[in-house]
Amino acid sequence: MRTQSPDTSPEAERVLIELIRQTPAWRRLQLTDRMSLTARQLCWAGLRSRHRHATPAELRRRFAEIYLGTELASKAYGAAPAD
């Protein structure tokens, strides 16, 4: 059997899936929320690192493009800043 991740054994994946199935919905939602927050924080950190001299408005616009996509970010925030 092929696993979702190449570095995970089928048995380990089976156990993980079973643990996830046994986890209450509120806890899965909580974990998902925390992962989403972590992803946003990493995104902001990466933007600040790559665009050290960008204004807060430019950083918000770049963040919007990552999270909303080019079309919606352009509608909401205007044209993307030049690189």
PDB file with one MODEL, atoms N, CA, C and O in Angstrom:
MODEL        1
ATOM      1  N   MET A   1       0.832  -1.186   0.000  1.00  0.00           N
ATOM      2  CA  MET A   1       0.000   0.000   0.000  1.00  0.00           C
ATOM      3  C   MET A   1       0.878   1.251   0.000  1.00  0.00           C
ATOM      4  O   MET A   1       1.865   1.324   0.731  1.00  0.00           O
ATOM      5  N   ARG A   2       0.523   2.205  -0.800  1.00  0.00           N
ATOM      6  CA  ARG A   2       1.255   3.465  -0.879  1.00  0.00           C
ATOM      7  C   ARG A   2       0.694   4.438   0.161  1.00  0.00           C
ATOM      8  O   ARG A   2      -0.520   4.536   0.339  1.00  0.00           O
ATOM      9  N   THR A   3       1.583   5.146   0.836  1.00  0.00           N
ATOM     10  CA  THR A   3       1.151   6.099   1.859  1.00  0.00           C
ATOM     11  C   THR A   3       1.083   7.509   1.284  1.00  0.00           C
ATOM     12  O   THR A   3       1.581   7.773   0.190  1.00  0.00           O
ATOM     13  N   GLN A   4       0.463   8.402   2.035  1.00  0.00           N
ATOM     14  CA  GLN A   4       0.359   9.798   1.621  1.00  0.00           C
ATOM     15  C   GLN A   4       1.719  10.487   1.621  1.00  0.00           C
ATOM     16  O   GLN A   4       1.967  11.388   0.819  1.00  0.00           O
ATOM     17  N   SER A   5       2.585  10.065   2.512  1.00  0.00           N
ATOM     18  CA  SER A   5       3.911  10.664   2.623  1.00  0.00           C
ATOM     19  C   SER A   5       4.963   9.580   2.387  1.00  0.00           C
ATOM     20  O   SER A   5       4.882   8.505   2.982  1.00  0.00           O
ATOM     21  N   PRO A   6       5.943   9.846   1.532  1.00  0.00           N
ATOM     22  CA  PRO A   6       6.926   8.810   1.211  1.00  0.00           C
ATOM     23  C   PRO A   6       7.797   8.386   2.394  1.00  0.00           C
ATOM     24  O   PRO A   6       8.403   7.315   2.355  1.00  0.00           O
ATOM     25  N   ASP A   7       7.871   9.204   3.441  1.00  0.00           N
ATOM     26  CA  ASP A   7       8.718   8.831   4.575  1.00  0.00           C
ATOM     27  C   ASP A   7       7.917   8.235   5.735  1.00  0.00           C
ATOM     28  O   ASP A   7       8.419   8.149   6.856  1.00  0.00           O
ATOM     29  N   THR A   8       6.677   7.824   5.470  1.00  0.00           N
ATOM     30  CA  THR A   8       5.824   7.243   6.502  1.00  0.00           C
ATOM     31  C   THR A   8       5.479   5.806   6.128  1.00  0.00           C
ATOM     32  O   THR A   8       5.061   5.525   5.004  1.00  0.00           O
ATOM     33  N   SER A   9       5.657   4.919   7.072  1.00  0.00           N
ATOM     34  CA  SER A   9       5.323   3.521   6.804  1.00  0.00           C
ATOM     35  C   SER A   9       3.805   3.355   6.766  1.00  0.00           C
ATOM     36  O   SER A   9       3.083   4.137   7.384  1.00  0.00           O
ATOM     37  N   PRO A  10       3.321   2.356   6.054  1.00  0.00           N
ATOM     38  CA  PRO A  10       1.872   2.124   6.015  1.00  0.00           C
ATOM     39  C   PRO A  10       1.270   1.923   7.410  1.00  0.00           C
ATOM     40  O   PRO A  10       0.165   2.394   7.681  1.00  0.00           O
ATOM     41  N   GLU A  11       1.982   1.234   8.284  1.00  0.00           N
ATOM     42  CA  GLU A  11       1.460   1.002   9.639  1.00  0.00           C
ATOM     43  C   GLU A  11       1.368   2.311  10.421  1.00  0.00           C
ATOM     44  O   GLU A  11       0.375   2.560  11.104  1.00  0.00           O
ATOM     45  N   ALA A  12       2.393   3.138  10.324  1.00  0.00           N
ATOM     46  CA  ALA A  12       2.366   4.427  11.027  1.00  0.00           C
ATOM     47  C   ALA A  12       1.227   5.294  10.498  1.00  0.00           C
ATOM     48  O   ALA A  12       0.540   5.959  11.273  1.00  0.00           O
ATOM     49  N   GLU A  13       1.029   5.289   9.199  1.00  0.00           N
ATOM     50  CA  GLU A  13      -0.059   6.078   8.628  1.00  0.00           C
ATOM     51  C   GLU A  13      -1.414   5.547   9.087  1.00  0.00           C
ATOM     52  O   GLU A  13      -2.320   6.327   9.384  1.00  0.00           O
ATOM     53  N   ARG A  14      -1.555   4.234   9.145  1.00  0.00           N
ATOM     54  CA  ARG A  14      -2.810   3.645   9.606  1.00  0.00           C
ATOM     55  C   ARG A  14      -3.118   4.084  11.035  1.00  0.00           C
ATOM     56  O   ARG A  14      -4.253   4.443  11.349  1.00  0.00           O
ATOM     57  N   VAL A  15      -2.103   4.053  11.899  1.00  0.00           N
ATOM     58  CA  VAL A  15      -2.279   4.472  13.290  1.00  0.00           C
ATOM     59  C   VAL A  15      -2.652   5.954  13.353  1.00  0.00           C
ATOM     60  O   VAL A  15      -3.556   6.339  14.093  1.00  0.00           O
ATOM     61  N   LEU A  16      -1.962   6.770  12.586  1.00  0.00           N
ATOM     62  CA  LEU A  16      -2.244   8.206  12.578  1.00  0.00           C
ATOM     63  C   LEU A  16      -3.677   8.489  12.127  1.00  0.00           C
ATOM     64  O   LEU A  16      -4.380   9.290  12.742  1.00  0.00           O
ATOM     65  N   ILE A  17      -4.099   7.836  11.066  1.00  0.00           N
ATOM     66  CA  ILE A  17      -5.467   8.038  10.574  1.00  0.00           C
ATOM     67  C   ILE A  17      -6.484   7.610  11.629  1.00  0.00           C
ATOM     68  O   ILE A  17      -7.501   8.277  11.820  1.00  0.00           O
ATOM     69  N   GLU A  18      -6.217   6.520  12.299  1.00  0.00           N
ATOM     70  CA  GLU A  18      -7.135   6.062  13.348  1.00  0.00           C
ATOM     71  C   GLU A  18      -7.188   7.060  14.503  1.00  0.00           C
ATOM     72  O   GLU A  18      -8.262   7.330  15.041  1.00  0.00           O
ATOM     73  N   LEU A  19      -6.044   7.604  14.882  1.00  0.00           N
ATOM     74  CA  LEU A  19      -6.026   8.613  15.948  1.00  0.00           C
ATOM     75  C   LEU A  19      -6.812   9.859  15.536  1.00  0.00           C
ATOM     76  O   LEU A  19      -7.540  10.437  16.344  1.00  0.00           O
ATOM     77  N   ILE A  20      -6.661  10.261  14.297  1.00  0.00           N
ATOM     78  CA  ILE A  20      -7.403  11.427  13.806  1.00  0.00           C
ATOM     79  C   ILE A  20      -8.903  11.143  13.835  1.00  0.00           C
ATOM     80  O   ILE A  20      -9.694  12.003  14.223  1.00  0.00           O
ATOM     81  N   ARG A  21      -9.286   9.954  13.429  1.00  0.00           N
ATOM     82  CA  ARG A  21     -10.714   9.588  13.433  1.00  0.00           C
ATOM     83  C   ARG A  21     -11.290   9.591  14.844  1.00  0.00           C
ATOM     84  O   ARG A  21     -12.466   9.905  15.031  1.00  0.00           O
ATOM     85  N   GLN A  22     -10.487   9.248  15.824  1.00  0.00           N
ATOM     86  CA  GLN A  22     -10.956   9.187  17.209  1.00  0.00           C
ATOM     87  C   GLN A  22     -10.965  10.559  17.890  1.00  0.00           C
ATOM     88  O   GLN A  22     -11.575  10.727  18.946  1.00  0.00           O
ATOM     89  N   THR A  23     -10.300  11.518  17.296  1.00  0.00           N
ATOM     90  CA  THR A  23     -10.208  12.850  17.885  1.00  0.00           C
ATOM     91  C   THR A  23     -11.541  13.577  17.740  1.00  0.00           C
ATOM     92  O   THR A  23     -12.127  13.584  16.657  1.00  0.00           O
ATOM     93  N   PRO A  24     -12.025  14.185  18.818  1.00  0.00           N
ATOM     94  CA  PRO A  24     -13.296  14.919  18.722  1.00  0.00           C
ATOM     95  C   PRO A  24     -13.208  16.056  17.700  1.00  0.00           C
ATOM     96  O   PRO A  24     -12.139  16.616  17.456  1.00  0.00           O
ATOM     97  N   ALA A  25     -14.337  16.371  17.124  1.00  0.00           N
ATOM     98  CA  ALA A  25     -14.384  17.411  16.089  1.00  0.00           C
ATOM     99  C   ALA A  25     -13.861  18.744  16.609  1.00  0.00           C
ATOM    100  O   ALA A  25     -13.154  19.449  15.890  1.00  0.00           O
ATOM    101  N   TRP A  26     -14.195  19.099  17.844  1.00  0.00           N
ATOM    102  CA  TRP A  26     -13.742  20.386  18.385  1.00  0.00           C
ATOM    103  C   TRP A  26     -12.223  20.447  18.441  1.00  0.00           C
ATOM    104  O   TRP A  26     -11.630  21.500  18.207  1.00  0.00           O
ATOM    105  N   ARG A  27     -11.591  19.309  18.754  1.00  0.00           N
ATOM    106  CA  ARG A  27     -10.127  19.286  18.845  1.00  0.00           C
ATOM    107  C   ARG A  27      -9.498  19.369  17.456  1.00  0.00           C
ATOM    108  O   ARG A  27      -8.492  20.054  17.270  1.00  0.00           O
ATOM    109  N   ARG A  28     -10.087  18.673  16.479  1.00  0.00           N
ATOM    110  CA  ARG A  28      -9.567  18.762  15.108  1.00  0.00           C
ATOM    111  C   ARG A  28      -9.685  20.190  14.596  1.00  0.00           C
ATOM    112  O   ARG A  28      -8.784  20.691  13.922  1.00  0.00           O
ATOM    113  N   LEU A  29     -10.792  20.843  14.915  1.00  0.00           N
ATOM    114  CA  LEU A  29     -10.972  22.235  14.504  1.00  0.00           C
ATOM    115  C   LEU A  29      -9.940  23.134  15.182  1.00  0.00           C
ATOM    116  O   LEU A  29      -9.381  24.032  14.552  1.00  0.00           O
ATOM    117  N   GLN A  30      -9.693  22.892  16.455  1.00  0.00           N
ATOM    118  CA  GLN A  30      -8.693  23.665  17.188  1.00  0.00           C
ATOM    119  C   GLN A  30      -7.302  23.483  16.574  1.00  0.00           C
ATOM    120  O   GLN A  30      -6.565  24.454  16.402  1.00  0.00           O
ATOM    121  N   LEU A  31      -6.951  22.257  16.249  1.00  0.00           N
ATOM    122  CA  LEU A  31      -5.649  21.992  15.631  1.00  0.00           C
ATOM    123  C   LEU A  31      -5.540  22.659  14.265  1.00  0.00           C
ATOM    124  O   LEU A  31      -4.496  23.211  13.917  1.00  0.00           O
ATOM    125  N   THR A  32      -6.614  22.605  13.502  1.00  0.00           N
ATOM    126  CA  THR A  32      -6.626  23.245  12.186  1.00  0.00           C
ATOM    127  C   THR A  32      -6.451  24.750  12.320  1.00  0.00           C
ATOM    128  O   THR A  32      -5.713  25.366  11.551  1.00  0.00           O
ATOM    129  N   ASP A  33      -7.128  25.340  13.294  1.00  0.00           N
ATOM    130  CA  ASP A  33      -7.010  26.778  13.529  1.00  0.00           C
ATOM    131  C   ASP A  33      -5.575  27.154  13.892  1.00  0.00           C
ATOM    132  O   ASP A  33      -5.047  28.150  13.399  1.00  0.00           O
ATOM    133  N   ARG A  34      -4.957  26.368  14.740  1.00  0.00           N
ATOM    134  CA  ARG A  34      -3.567  26.647  15.141  1.00  0.00           C
ATOM    135  C   ARG A  34      -2.604  26.498  13.962  1.00  0.00           C
ATOM    136  O   ARG A  34      -1.675  27.289  13.808  1.00  0.00           O
ATOM    137  N   MET A  35      -2.832  25.484  13.137  1.00  0.00           N
ATOM    138  CA  MET A  35      -1.971  25.314  11.955  1.00  0.00           C
ATOM    139  C   MET A  35      -2.132  26.492  10.999  1.00  0.00           C
ATOM    140  O   MET A  35      -1.159  26.965  10.410  1.00  0.00           O
ATOM    141  N   SER A  36      -3.358  26.955  10.855  1.00  0.00           N
ATOM    142  CA  SER A  36      -3.612  28.103   9.987  1.00  0.00           C
ATOM    143  C   SER A  36      -2.913  29.350  10.526  1.00  0.00           C
ATOM    144  O   SER A  36      -2.312  30.106   9.764  1.00  0.00           O
ATOM    145  N   LEU A  37      -2.992  29.562  11.825  1.00  0.00           N
ATOM    146  CA  LEU A  37      -2.314  30.699  12.444  1.00  0.00           C
ATOM    147  C   LEU A  37      -0.804  30.602  12.231  1.00  0.00           C
ATOM    148  O   LEU A  37      -0.157  31.594  11.896  1.00  0.00           O
ATOM    149  N   THR A  38      -0.255  29.430  12.420  1.00  0.00           N
ATOM    150  CA  THR A  38       1.182  29.232  12.217  1.00  0.00           C
ATOM    151  C   THR A  38       1.569  29.516  10.771  1.00  0.00           C
ATOM    152  O   THR A  38       2.598  30.141  10.512  1.00  0.00           O
ATOM    153  N   ALA A  39       0.754  29.063   9.836  1.00  0.00           N
ATOM    154  CA  ALA A  39       1.037  29.315   8.418  1.00  0.00           C
ATOM    155  C   ALA A  39       1.030  30.815   8.125  1.00  0.00           C
ATOM    156  O   ALA A  39       1.896  31.313   7.407  1.00  0.00           O
ATOM    157  N   ARG A  40       0.055  31.532   8.680  1.00  0.00           N
ATOM    158  CA  ARG A  40       0.006  32.986   8.463  1.00  0.00           C
ATOM    159  C   ARG A  40       1.227  33.665   9.078  1.00  0.00           C
ATOM    160  O   ARG A  40       1.807  34.563   8.468  1.00  0.00           O
ATOM    161  N   GLN A  41       1.618  33.248  10.268  1.00  0.00           N
ATOM    162  CA  GLN A  41       2.789  33.842  10.918  1.00  0.00           C
ATOM    163  C   GLN A  41       4.059  33.589  10.103  1.00  0.00           C
ATOM    164  O   GLN A  41       4.892  34.482   9.950  1.00  0.00           O
ATOM    165  N   LEU A  42       4.201  32.386   9.591  1.00  0.00           N
ATOM    166  CA  LEU A  42       5.364  32.074   8.753  1.00  0.00           C
ATOM    167  C   LEU A  42       5.346  32.891   7.464  1.00  0.00           C
ATOM    168  O   LEU A  42       6.389  33.342   6.991  1.00  0.00           O
ATOM    169  N   CYS A  43       4.168  33.075   6.908  1.00  0.00           N
ATOM    170  CA  CYS A  43       4.030  33.874   5.696  1.00  0.00           C
ATOM    171  C   CYS A  43       4.479  35.310   5.955  1.00  0.00           C
ATOM    172  O   CYS A  43       5.258  35.871   5.185  1.00  0.00           O
ATOM    173  N   TRP A  44       3.983  35.899   7.042  1.00  0.00           N
ATOM    174  CA  TRP A  44       4.379  37.272   7.389  1.00  0.00           C
ATOM    175  C   TRP A  44       5.882  37.366   7.624  1.00  0.00           C
ATOM    176  O   TRP A  44       6.523  38.313   7.168  1.00  0.00           O
ATOM    177  N   ALA A  45       6.441  36.400   8.328  1.00  0.00           N
ATOM    178  CA  ALA A  45       7.883  36.420   8.601  1.00  0.00           C
ATOM    179  C   ALA A  45       8.672  36.346   7.298  1.00  0.00           C
ATOM    180  O   ALA A  45       9.669  37.049   7.131  1.00  0.00           O
ATOM    181  N   GLY A  46       8.232  35.505   6.385  1.00  0.00           N
ATOM    182  CA  GLY A  46       8.907  35.394   5.098  1.00  0.00           C
ATOM    183  C   GLY A  46       8.817  36.679   4.298  1.00  0.00           C
ATOM    184  O   GLY A  46       9.793  37.099   3.675  1.00  0.00           O
ATOM    185  N   LEU A  47       7.648  37.304   4.314  1.00  0.00           N
ATOM    186  CA  LEU A  47       7.484  38.570   3.593  1.00  0.00           C
ATOM    187  C   LEU A  47       8.388  39.652   4.178  1.00  0.00           C
ATOM    188  O   LEU A  47       9.048  40.385   3.441  1.00  0.00           O
ATOM    189  N   ARG A  48       8.413  39.746   5.503  1.00  0.00           N
ATOM    190  CA  ARG A  48       9.270  40.763   6.136  1.00  0.00           C
ATOM    191  C   ARG A  48      10.742  40.501   5.841  1.00  0.00           C
ATOM    192  O   ARG A  48      11.522  41.438   5.674  1.00  0.00           O
ATOM    193  N   SER A  49      11.118  39.237   5.777  1.00  0.00           N
ATOM    194  CA  SER A  49      12.509  38.882   5.492  1.00  0.00           C
ATOM    195  C   SER A  49      12.891  39.209   4.046  1.00  0.00           C
ATOM    196  O   SER A  49      13.981  39.722   3.792  1.00  0.00           O
ATOM    197  N   ARG A  50      12.007  38.916   3.115  1.00  0.00           N
ATOM    198  CA  ARG A  50      12.303  39.146   1.697  1.00  0.00           C
ATOM    199  C   ARG A  50      12.139  40.599   1.278  1.00  0.00           C
ATOM    200  O   ARG A  50      12.756  41.039   0.308  1.00  0.00           O
ATOM    201  N   HIS A  51      11.316  41.342   1.997  1.00  0.00           N
ATOM    202  CA  HIS A  51      11.028  42.735   1.627  1.00  0.00           C
ATOM    203  C   HIS A  51      11.285  43.633   2.838  1.00  0.00           C
ATOM    204  O   HIS A  51      10.368  44.242   3.388  1.00  0.00           O
ATOM    205  N   ARG A  52      12.532  43.696   3.229  1.00  0.00           N
ATOM    206  CA  ARG A  52      12.925  44.396   4.461  1.00  0.00           C
ATOM    207  C   ARG A  52      12.552  45.878   4.475  1.00  0.00           C
ATOM    208  O   ARG A  52      12.323  46.444   5.544  1.00  0.00           O
ATOM    209  N   HIS A  53      12.489  46.502   3.322  1.00  0.00           N
ATOM    210  CA  HIS A  53      12.224  47.938   3.274  1.00  0.00           C
ATOM    211  C   HIS A  53      10.786  48.262   2.868  1.00  0.00           C
ATOM    212  O   HIS A  53      10.448  49.420   2.622  1.00  0.00           O
ATOM    213  N   ALA A  54       9.955  47.244   2.802  1.00  0.00           N
ATOM    214  CA  ALA A  54       8.562  47.465   2.402  1.00  0.00           C
ATOM    215  C   ALA A  54       7.789  48.150   3.525  1.00  0.00           C
ATOM    216  O   ALA A  54       8.059  47.943   4.708  1.00  0.00           O
ATOM    217  N   THR A  55       6.840  48.956   3.129  1.00  0.00           N
ATOM    218  CA  THR A  55       5.961  49.603   4.108  1.00  0.00           C
ATOM    219  C   THR A  55       4.941  48.574   4.604  1.00  0.00           C
ATOM    220  O   THR A  55       4.744  47.539   3.968  1.00  0.00           O
ATOM    221  N   PRO A  56       4.300  48.854   5.727  1.00  0.00           N
ATOM    222  CA  PRO A  56       3.246  47.942   6.191  1.00  0.00           C
ATOM    223  C   PRO A  56       2.153  47.726   5.137  1.00  0.00           C
ATOM    224  O   PRO A  56       1.624  46.621   5.006  1.00  0.00           O
ATOM    225  N   ALA A  57       1.821  48.766   4.399  1.00  0.00           N
ATOM    226  CA  ALA A  57       0.797  48.631   3.351  1.00  0.00           C
ATOM    227  C   ALA A  57       1.271  47.689   2.243  1.00  0.00           C
ATOM    228  O   ALA A  57       0.495  46.872   1.748  1.00  0.00           O
ATOM    229  N   GLU A  58       2.531  47.800   1.859  1.00  0.00           N
ATOM    230  CA  GLU A  58       3.068  46.901   0.831  1.00  0.00           C
ATOM    231  C   GLU A  58       3.074  45.453   1.321  1.00  0.00           C
ATOM    232  O   GLU A  58       2.753  44.532   0.571  1.00  0.00           O
ATOM    233  N   LEU A  59       3.438  45.268   2.573  1.00  0.00           N
ATOM    234  CA  LEU A  59       3.444  43.914   3.125  1.00  0.00           C
ATOM    235  C   LEU A  59       2.031  43.344   3.175  1.00  0.00           C
ATOM    236  O   LEU A  59       1.827  42.172   2.859  1.00  0.00           O
ATOM    237  N   ARG A  60       1.053  44.161   3.569  1.00  0.00           N
ATOM    238  CA  ARG A  60      -0.344  43.695   3.584  1.00  0.00           C
ATOM    239  C   ARG A  60      -0.794  43.301   2.186  1.00  0.00           C
ATOM    240  O   ARG A  60      -1.484  42.297   2.008  1.00  0.00           O
ATOM    241  N   ARG A  61      -0.401  44.095   1.196  1.00  0.00           N
ATOM    242  CA  ARG A  61      -0.786  43.801  -0.188  1.00  0.00           C
ATOM    243  C   ARG A  61      -0.162  42.491  -0.654  1.00  0.00           C
ATOM    244  O   ARG A  61      -0.827  41.676  -1.294  1.00  0.00           O
ATOM    245  N   ARG A  62       1.095  42.290  -0.337  1.00  0.00           N
ATOM    246  CA  ARG A  62       1.766  41.044  -0.717  1.00  0.00           C
ATOM    247  C   ARG A  62       1.141  39.844   0.003  1.00  0.00           C
ATOM    248  O   ARG A  62       0.968  38.775  -0.582  1.00  0.00           O
ATOM    249  N   PHE A  63       0.811  40.037   1.258  1.00  0.00           N
ATOM    250  CA  PHE A  63       0.153  38.975   2.020  1.00  0.00           C
ATOM    251  C   PHE A  63      -1.201  38.638   1.395  1.00  0.00           C
ATOM    252  O   PHE A  63      -1.559  37.468   1.259  1.00  0.00           O
ATOM    253  N   ALA A  64      -1.937  39.663   1.021  1.00  0.00           N
ATOM    254  CA  ALA A  64      -3.246  39.448   0.402  1.00  0.00           C
ATOM    255  C   ALA A  64      -3.113  38.644  -0.883  1.00  0.00           C
ATOM    256  O   ALA A  64      -3.943  37.781  -1.166  1.00  0.00           O
ATOM    257  N   GLU A  65      -2.089  38.918  -1.649  1.00  0.00           N
ATOM    258  CA  GLU A  65      -1.911  38.175  -2.896  1.00  0.00           C
ATOM    259  C   GLU A  65      -1.665  36.692  -2.627  1.00  0.00           C
ATOM    260  O   GLU A  65      -2.160  35.831  -3.354  1.00  0.00           O
ATOM    261  N   ILE A  66      -0.912  36.408  -1.600  1.00  0.00           N
ATOM    262  CA  ILE A  66      -0.643  35.011  -1.253  1.00  0.00           C
ATOM    263  C   ILE A  66      -1.923  34.326  -0.777  1.00  0.00           C
ATOM    264  O   ILE A  66      -2.212  33.198  -1.177  1.00  0.00           O
ATOM    265  N   TYR A  67      -2.682  34.999   0.070  1.00  0.00           N
ATOM    266  CA  TYR A  67      -3.858  34.374   0.670  1.00  0.00           C
ATOM    267  C   TYR A  67      -5.123  34.475  -0.165  1.00  0.00           C
ATOM    268  O   TYR A  67      -5.978  33.590  -0.106  1.00  0.00           O
ATOM    269  N   LEU A  68      -5.251  35.526  -0.931  1.00  0.00           N
ATOM    270  CA  LEU A  68      -6.477  35.727  -1.703  1.00  0.00           C
ATOM    271  C   LEU A  68      -6.318  35.405  -3.181  1.00  0.00           C
ATOM    272  O   LEU A  68      -7.303  35.170  -3.882  1.00  0.00           O
ATOM    273  N   GLY A  69      -5.084  35.395  -3.649  1.00  0.00           N
ATOM    274  CA  GLY A  69      -4.839  35.230  -5.072  1.00  0.00           C
ATOM    275  C   GLY A  69      -4.716  36.599  -5.727  1.00  0.00           C
ATOM    276  O   GLY A  69      -5.158  37.607  -5.177  1.00  0.00           O
ATOM    277  N   THR A  70      -4.116  36.619  -6.895  1.00  0.00           N
ATOM    278  CA  THR A  70      -3.814  37.875  -7.578  1.00  0.00           C
ATOM    279  C   THR A  70      -5.061  38.685  -7.894  1.00  0.00           C
ATOM    280  O   THR A  70      -5.106  39.886  -7.629  1.00  0.00           O
ATOM    281  N   GLU A  71      -6.062  38.041  -8.454  1.00  0.00           N
ATOM    282  CA  GLU A  71      -7.255  38.769  -8.898  1.00  0.00           C
ATOM    283  C   GLU A  71      -7.989  39.434  -7.737  1.00  0.00           C
ATOM    284  O   GLU A  71      -8.284  40.628  -7.794  1.00  0.00           O
ATOM    285  N   LEU A  72      -8.282  38.682  -6.700  1.00  0.00           N
ATOM    286  CA  LEU A  72      -9.021  39.248  -5.573  1.00  0.00           C
ATOM    287  C   LEU A  72      -8.179  40.269  -4.810  1.00  0.00           C
ATOM    288  O   LEU A  72      -8.699  41.295  -4.371  1.00  0.00           O
ATOM    289  N   ALA A  73      -6.890  39.998  -4.651  1.00  0.00           N
ATOM    290  CA  ALA A  73      -6.018  40.960  -3.970  1.00  0.00           C
ATOM    291  C   ALA A  73      -5.965  42.273  -4.739  1.00  0.00           C
ATOM    292  O   ALA A  73      -5.953  43.345  -4.133  1.00  0.00           O
ATOM    293  N   SER A  74      -5.934  42.203  -6.056  1.00  0.00           N
ATOM    294  CA  SER A  74      -5.916  43.423  -6.868  1.00  0.00           C
ATOM    295  C   SER A  74      -7.209  44.208  -6.715  1.00  0.00           C
ATOM    296  O   SER A  74      -7.191  45.437  -6.649  1.00  0.00           O
ATOM    297  N   LYS A  75      -8.325  43.503  -6.658  1.00  0.00           N
ATOM    298  CA  LYS A  75      -9.614  44.178  -6.469  1.00  0.00           C
ATOM    299  C   LYS A  75      -9.698  44.824  -5.090  1.00  0.00           C
ATOM    300  O   LYS A  75     -10.227  45.926  -4.943  1.00  0.00           O
ATOM    301  N   ALA A  76      -9.182  44.144  -4.099  1.00  0.00           N
ATOM    302  CA  ALA A  76      -9.293  44.640  -2.728  1.00  0.00           C
ATOM    303  C   ALA A  76      -8.241  45.686  -2.382  1.00  0.00           C
ATOM    304  O   ALA A  76      -8.527  46.627  -1.642  1.00  0.00           O
ATOM    305  N   TYR A  77      -7.020  45.535  -2.912  1.00  0.00           N
ATOM    306  CA  TYR A  77      -5.905  46.382  -2.490  1.00  0.00           C
ATOM    307  C   TYR A  77      -5.248  47.173  -3.612  1.00  0.00           C
ATOM    308  O   TYR A  77      -4.328  47.950  -3.355  1.00  0.00           O
ATOM    309  N   GLY A  78      -5.691  46.998  -4.825  1.00  0.00           N
ATOM    310  CA  GLY A  78      -5.066  47.699  -5.939  1.00  0.00           C
ATOM    311  C   GLY A  78      -3.890  46.916  -6.499  1.00  0.00           C
ATOM    312  O   GLY A  78      -3.682  45.748  -6.171  1.00  0.00           O
ATOM    313  N   ALA A  79      -3.140  47.577  -7.340  1.00  0.00           N
ATOM    314  CA  ALA A  79      -2.024  46.927  -8.038  1.00  0.00           C
ATOM    315  C   ALA A  79      -0.959  46.453  -7.055  1.00  0.00           C
ATOM    316  O   ALA A  79      -0.759  47.038  -5.991  1.00  0.00           O
ATOM    317  N   ALA A  80      -0.295  45.392  -7.440  1.00  0.00           N
ATOM    318  CA  ALA A  80       0.783  44.839  -6.616  1.00  0.00           C
ATOM    319  C   ALA A  80       1.980  45.776  -6.638  1.00  0.00           C
ATOM    320  O   ALA A  80       2.243  46.421  -7.654  1.00  0.00           O
ATOM    321  N   PRO A  81       2.712  45.860  -5.526  1.00  0.00           N
ATOM    322  CA  PRO A  81       3.919  46.688  -5.518  1.00  0.00           C
ATOM    323  C   PRO A  81       4.980  46.101  -6.437  1.00  0.00           C
ATOM    324  O   PRO A  81       5.043  44.888  -6.637  1.00  0.00           O
ATOM    325  N   ALA A  82       5.800  46.962  -6.983  1.00  0.00           N
ATOM    326  CA  ALA A  82       6.891  46.509  -7.859  1.00  0.00           C
ATOM    327  C   ALA A  82       7.946  45.796  -7.020  1.00  0.00           C
ATOM    328  O   ALA A  82       8.185  46.147  -5.864  1.00  0.00           O
ATOM    329  N   ASP A  83       8.561  44.809  -7.614  1.00  0.00           N
ATOM    330  CA  ASP A  83       9.624  44.077  -6.890  1.00  0.00           C
ATOM    331  C   ASP A  83      10.918  44.797  -6.904  1.00  0.00           C
ATOM    332  O   ASP A  83      11.900  44.312  -6.341  1.00  0.00           O
TER     333      ASP A  83
ENDMDL
END
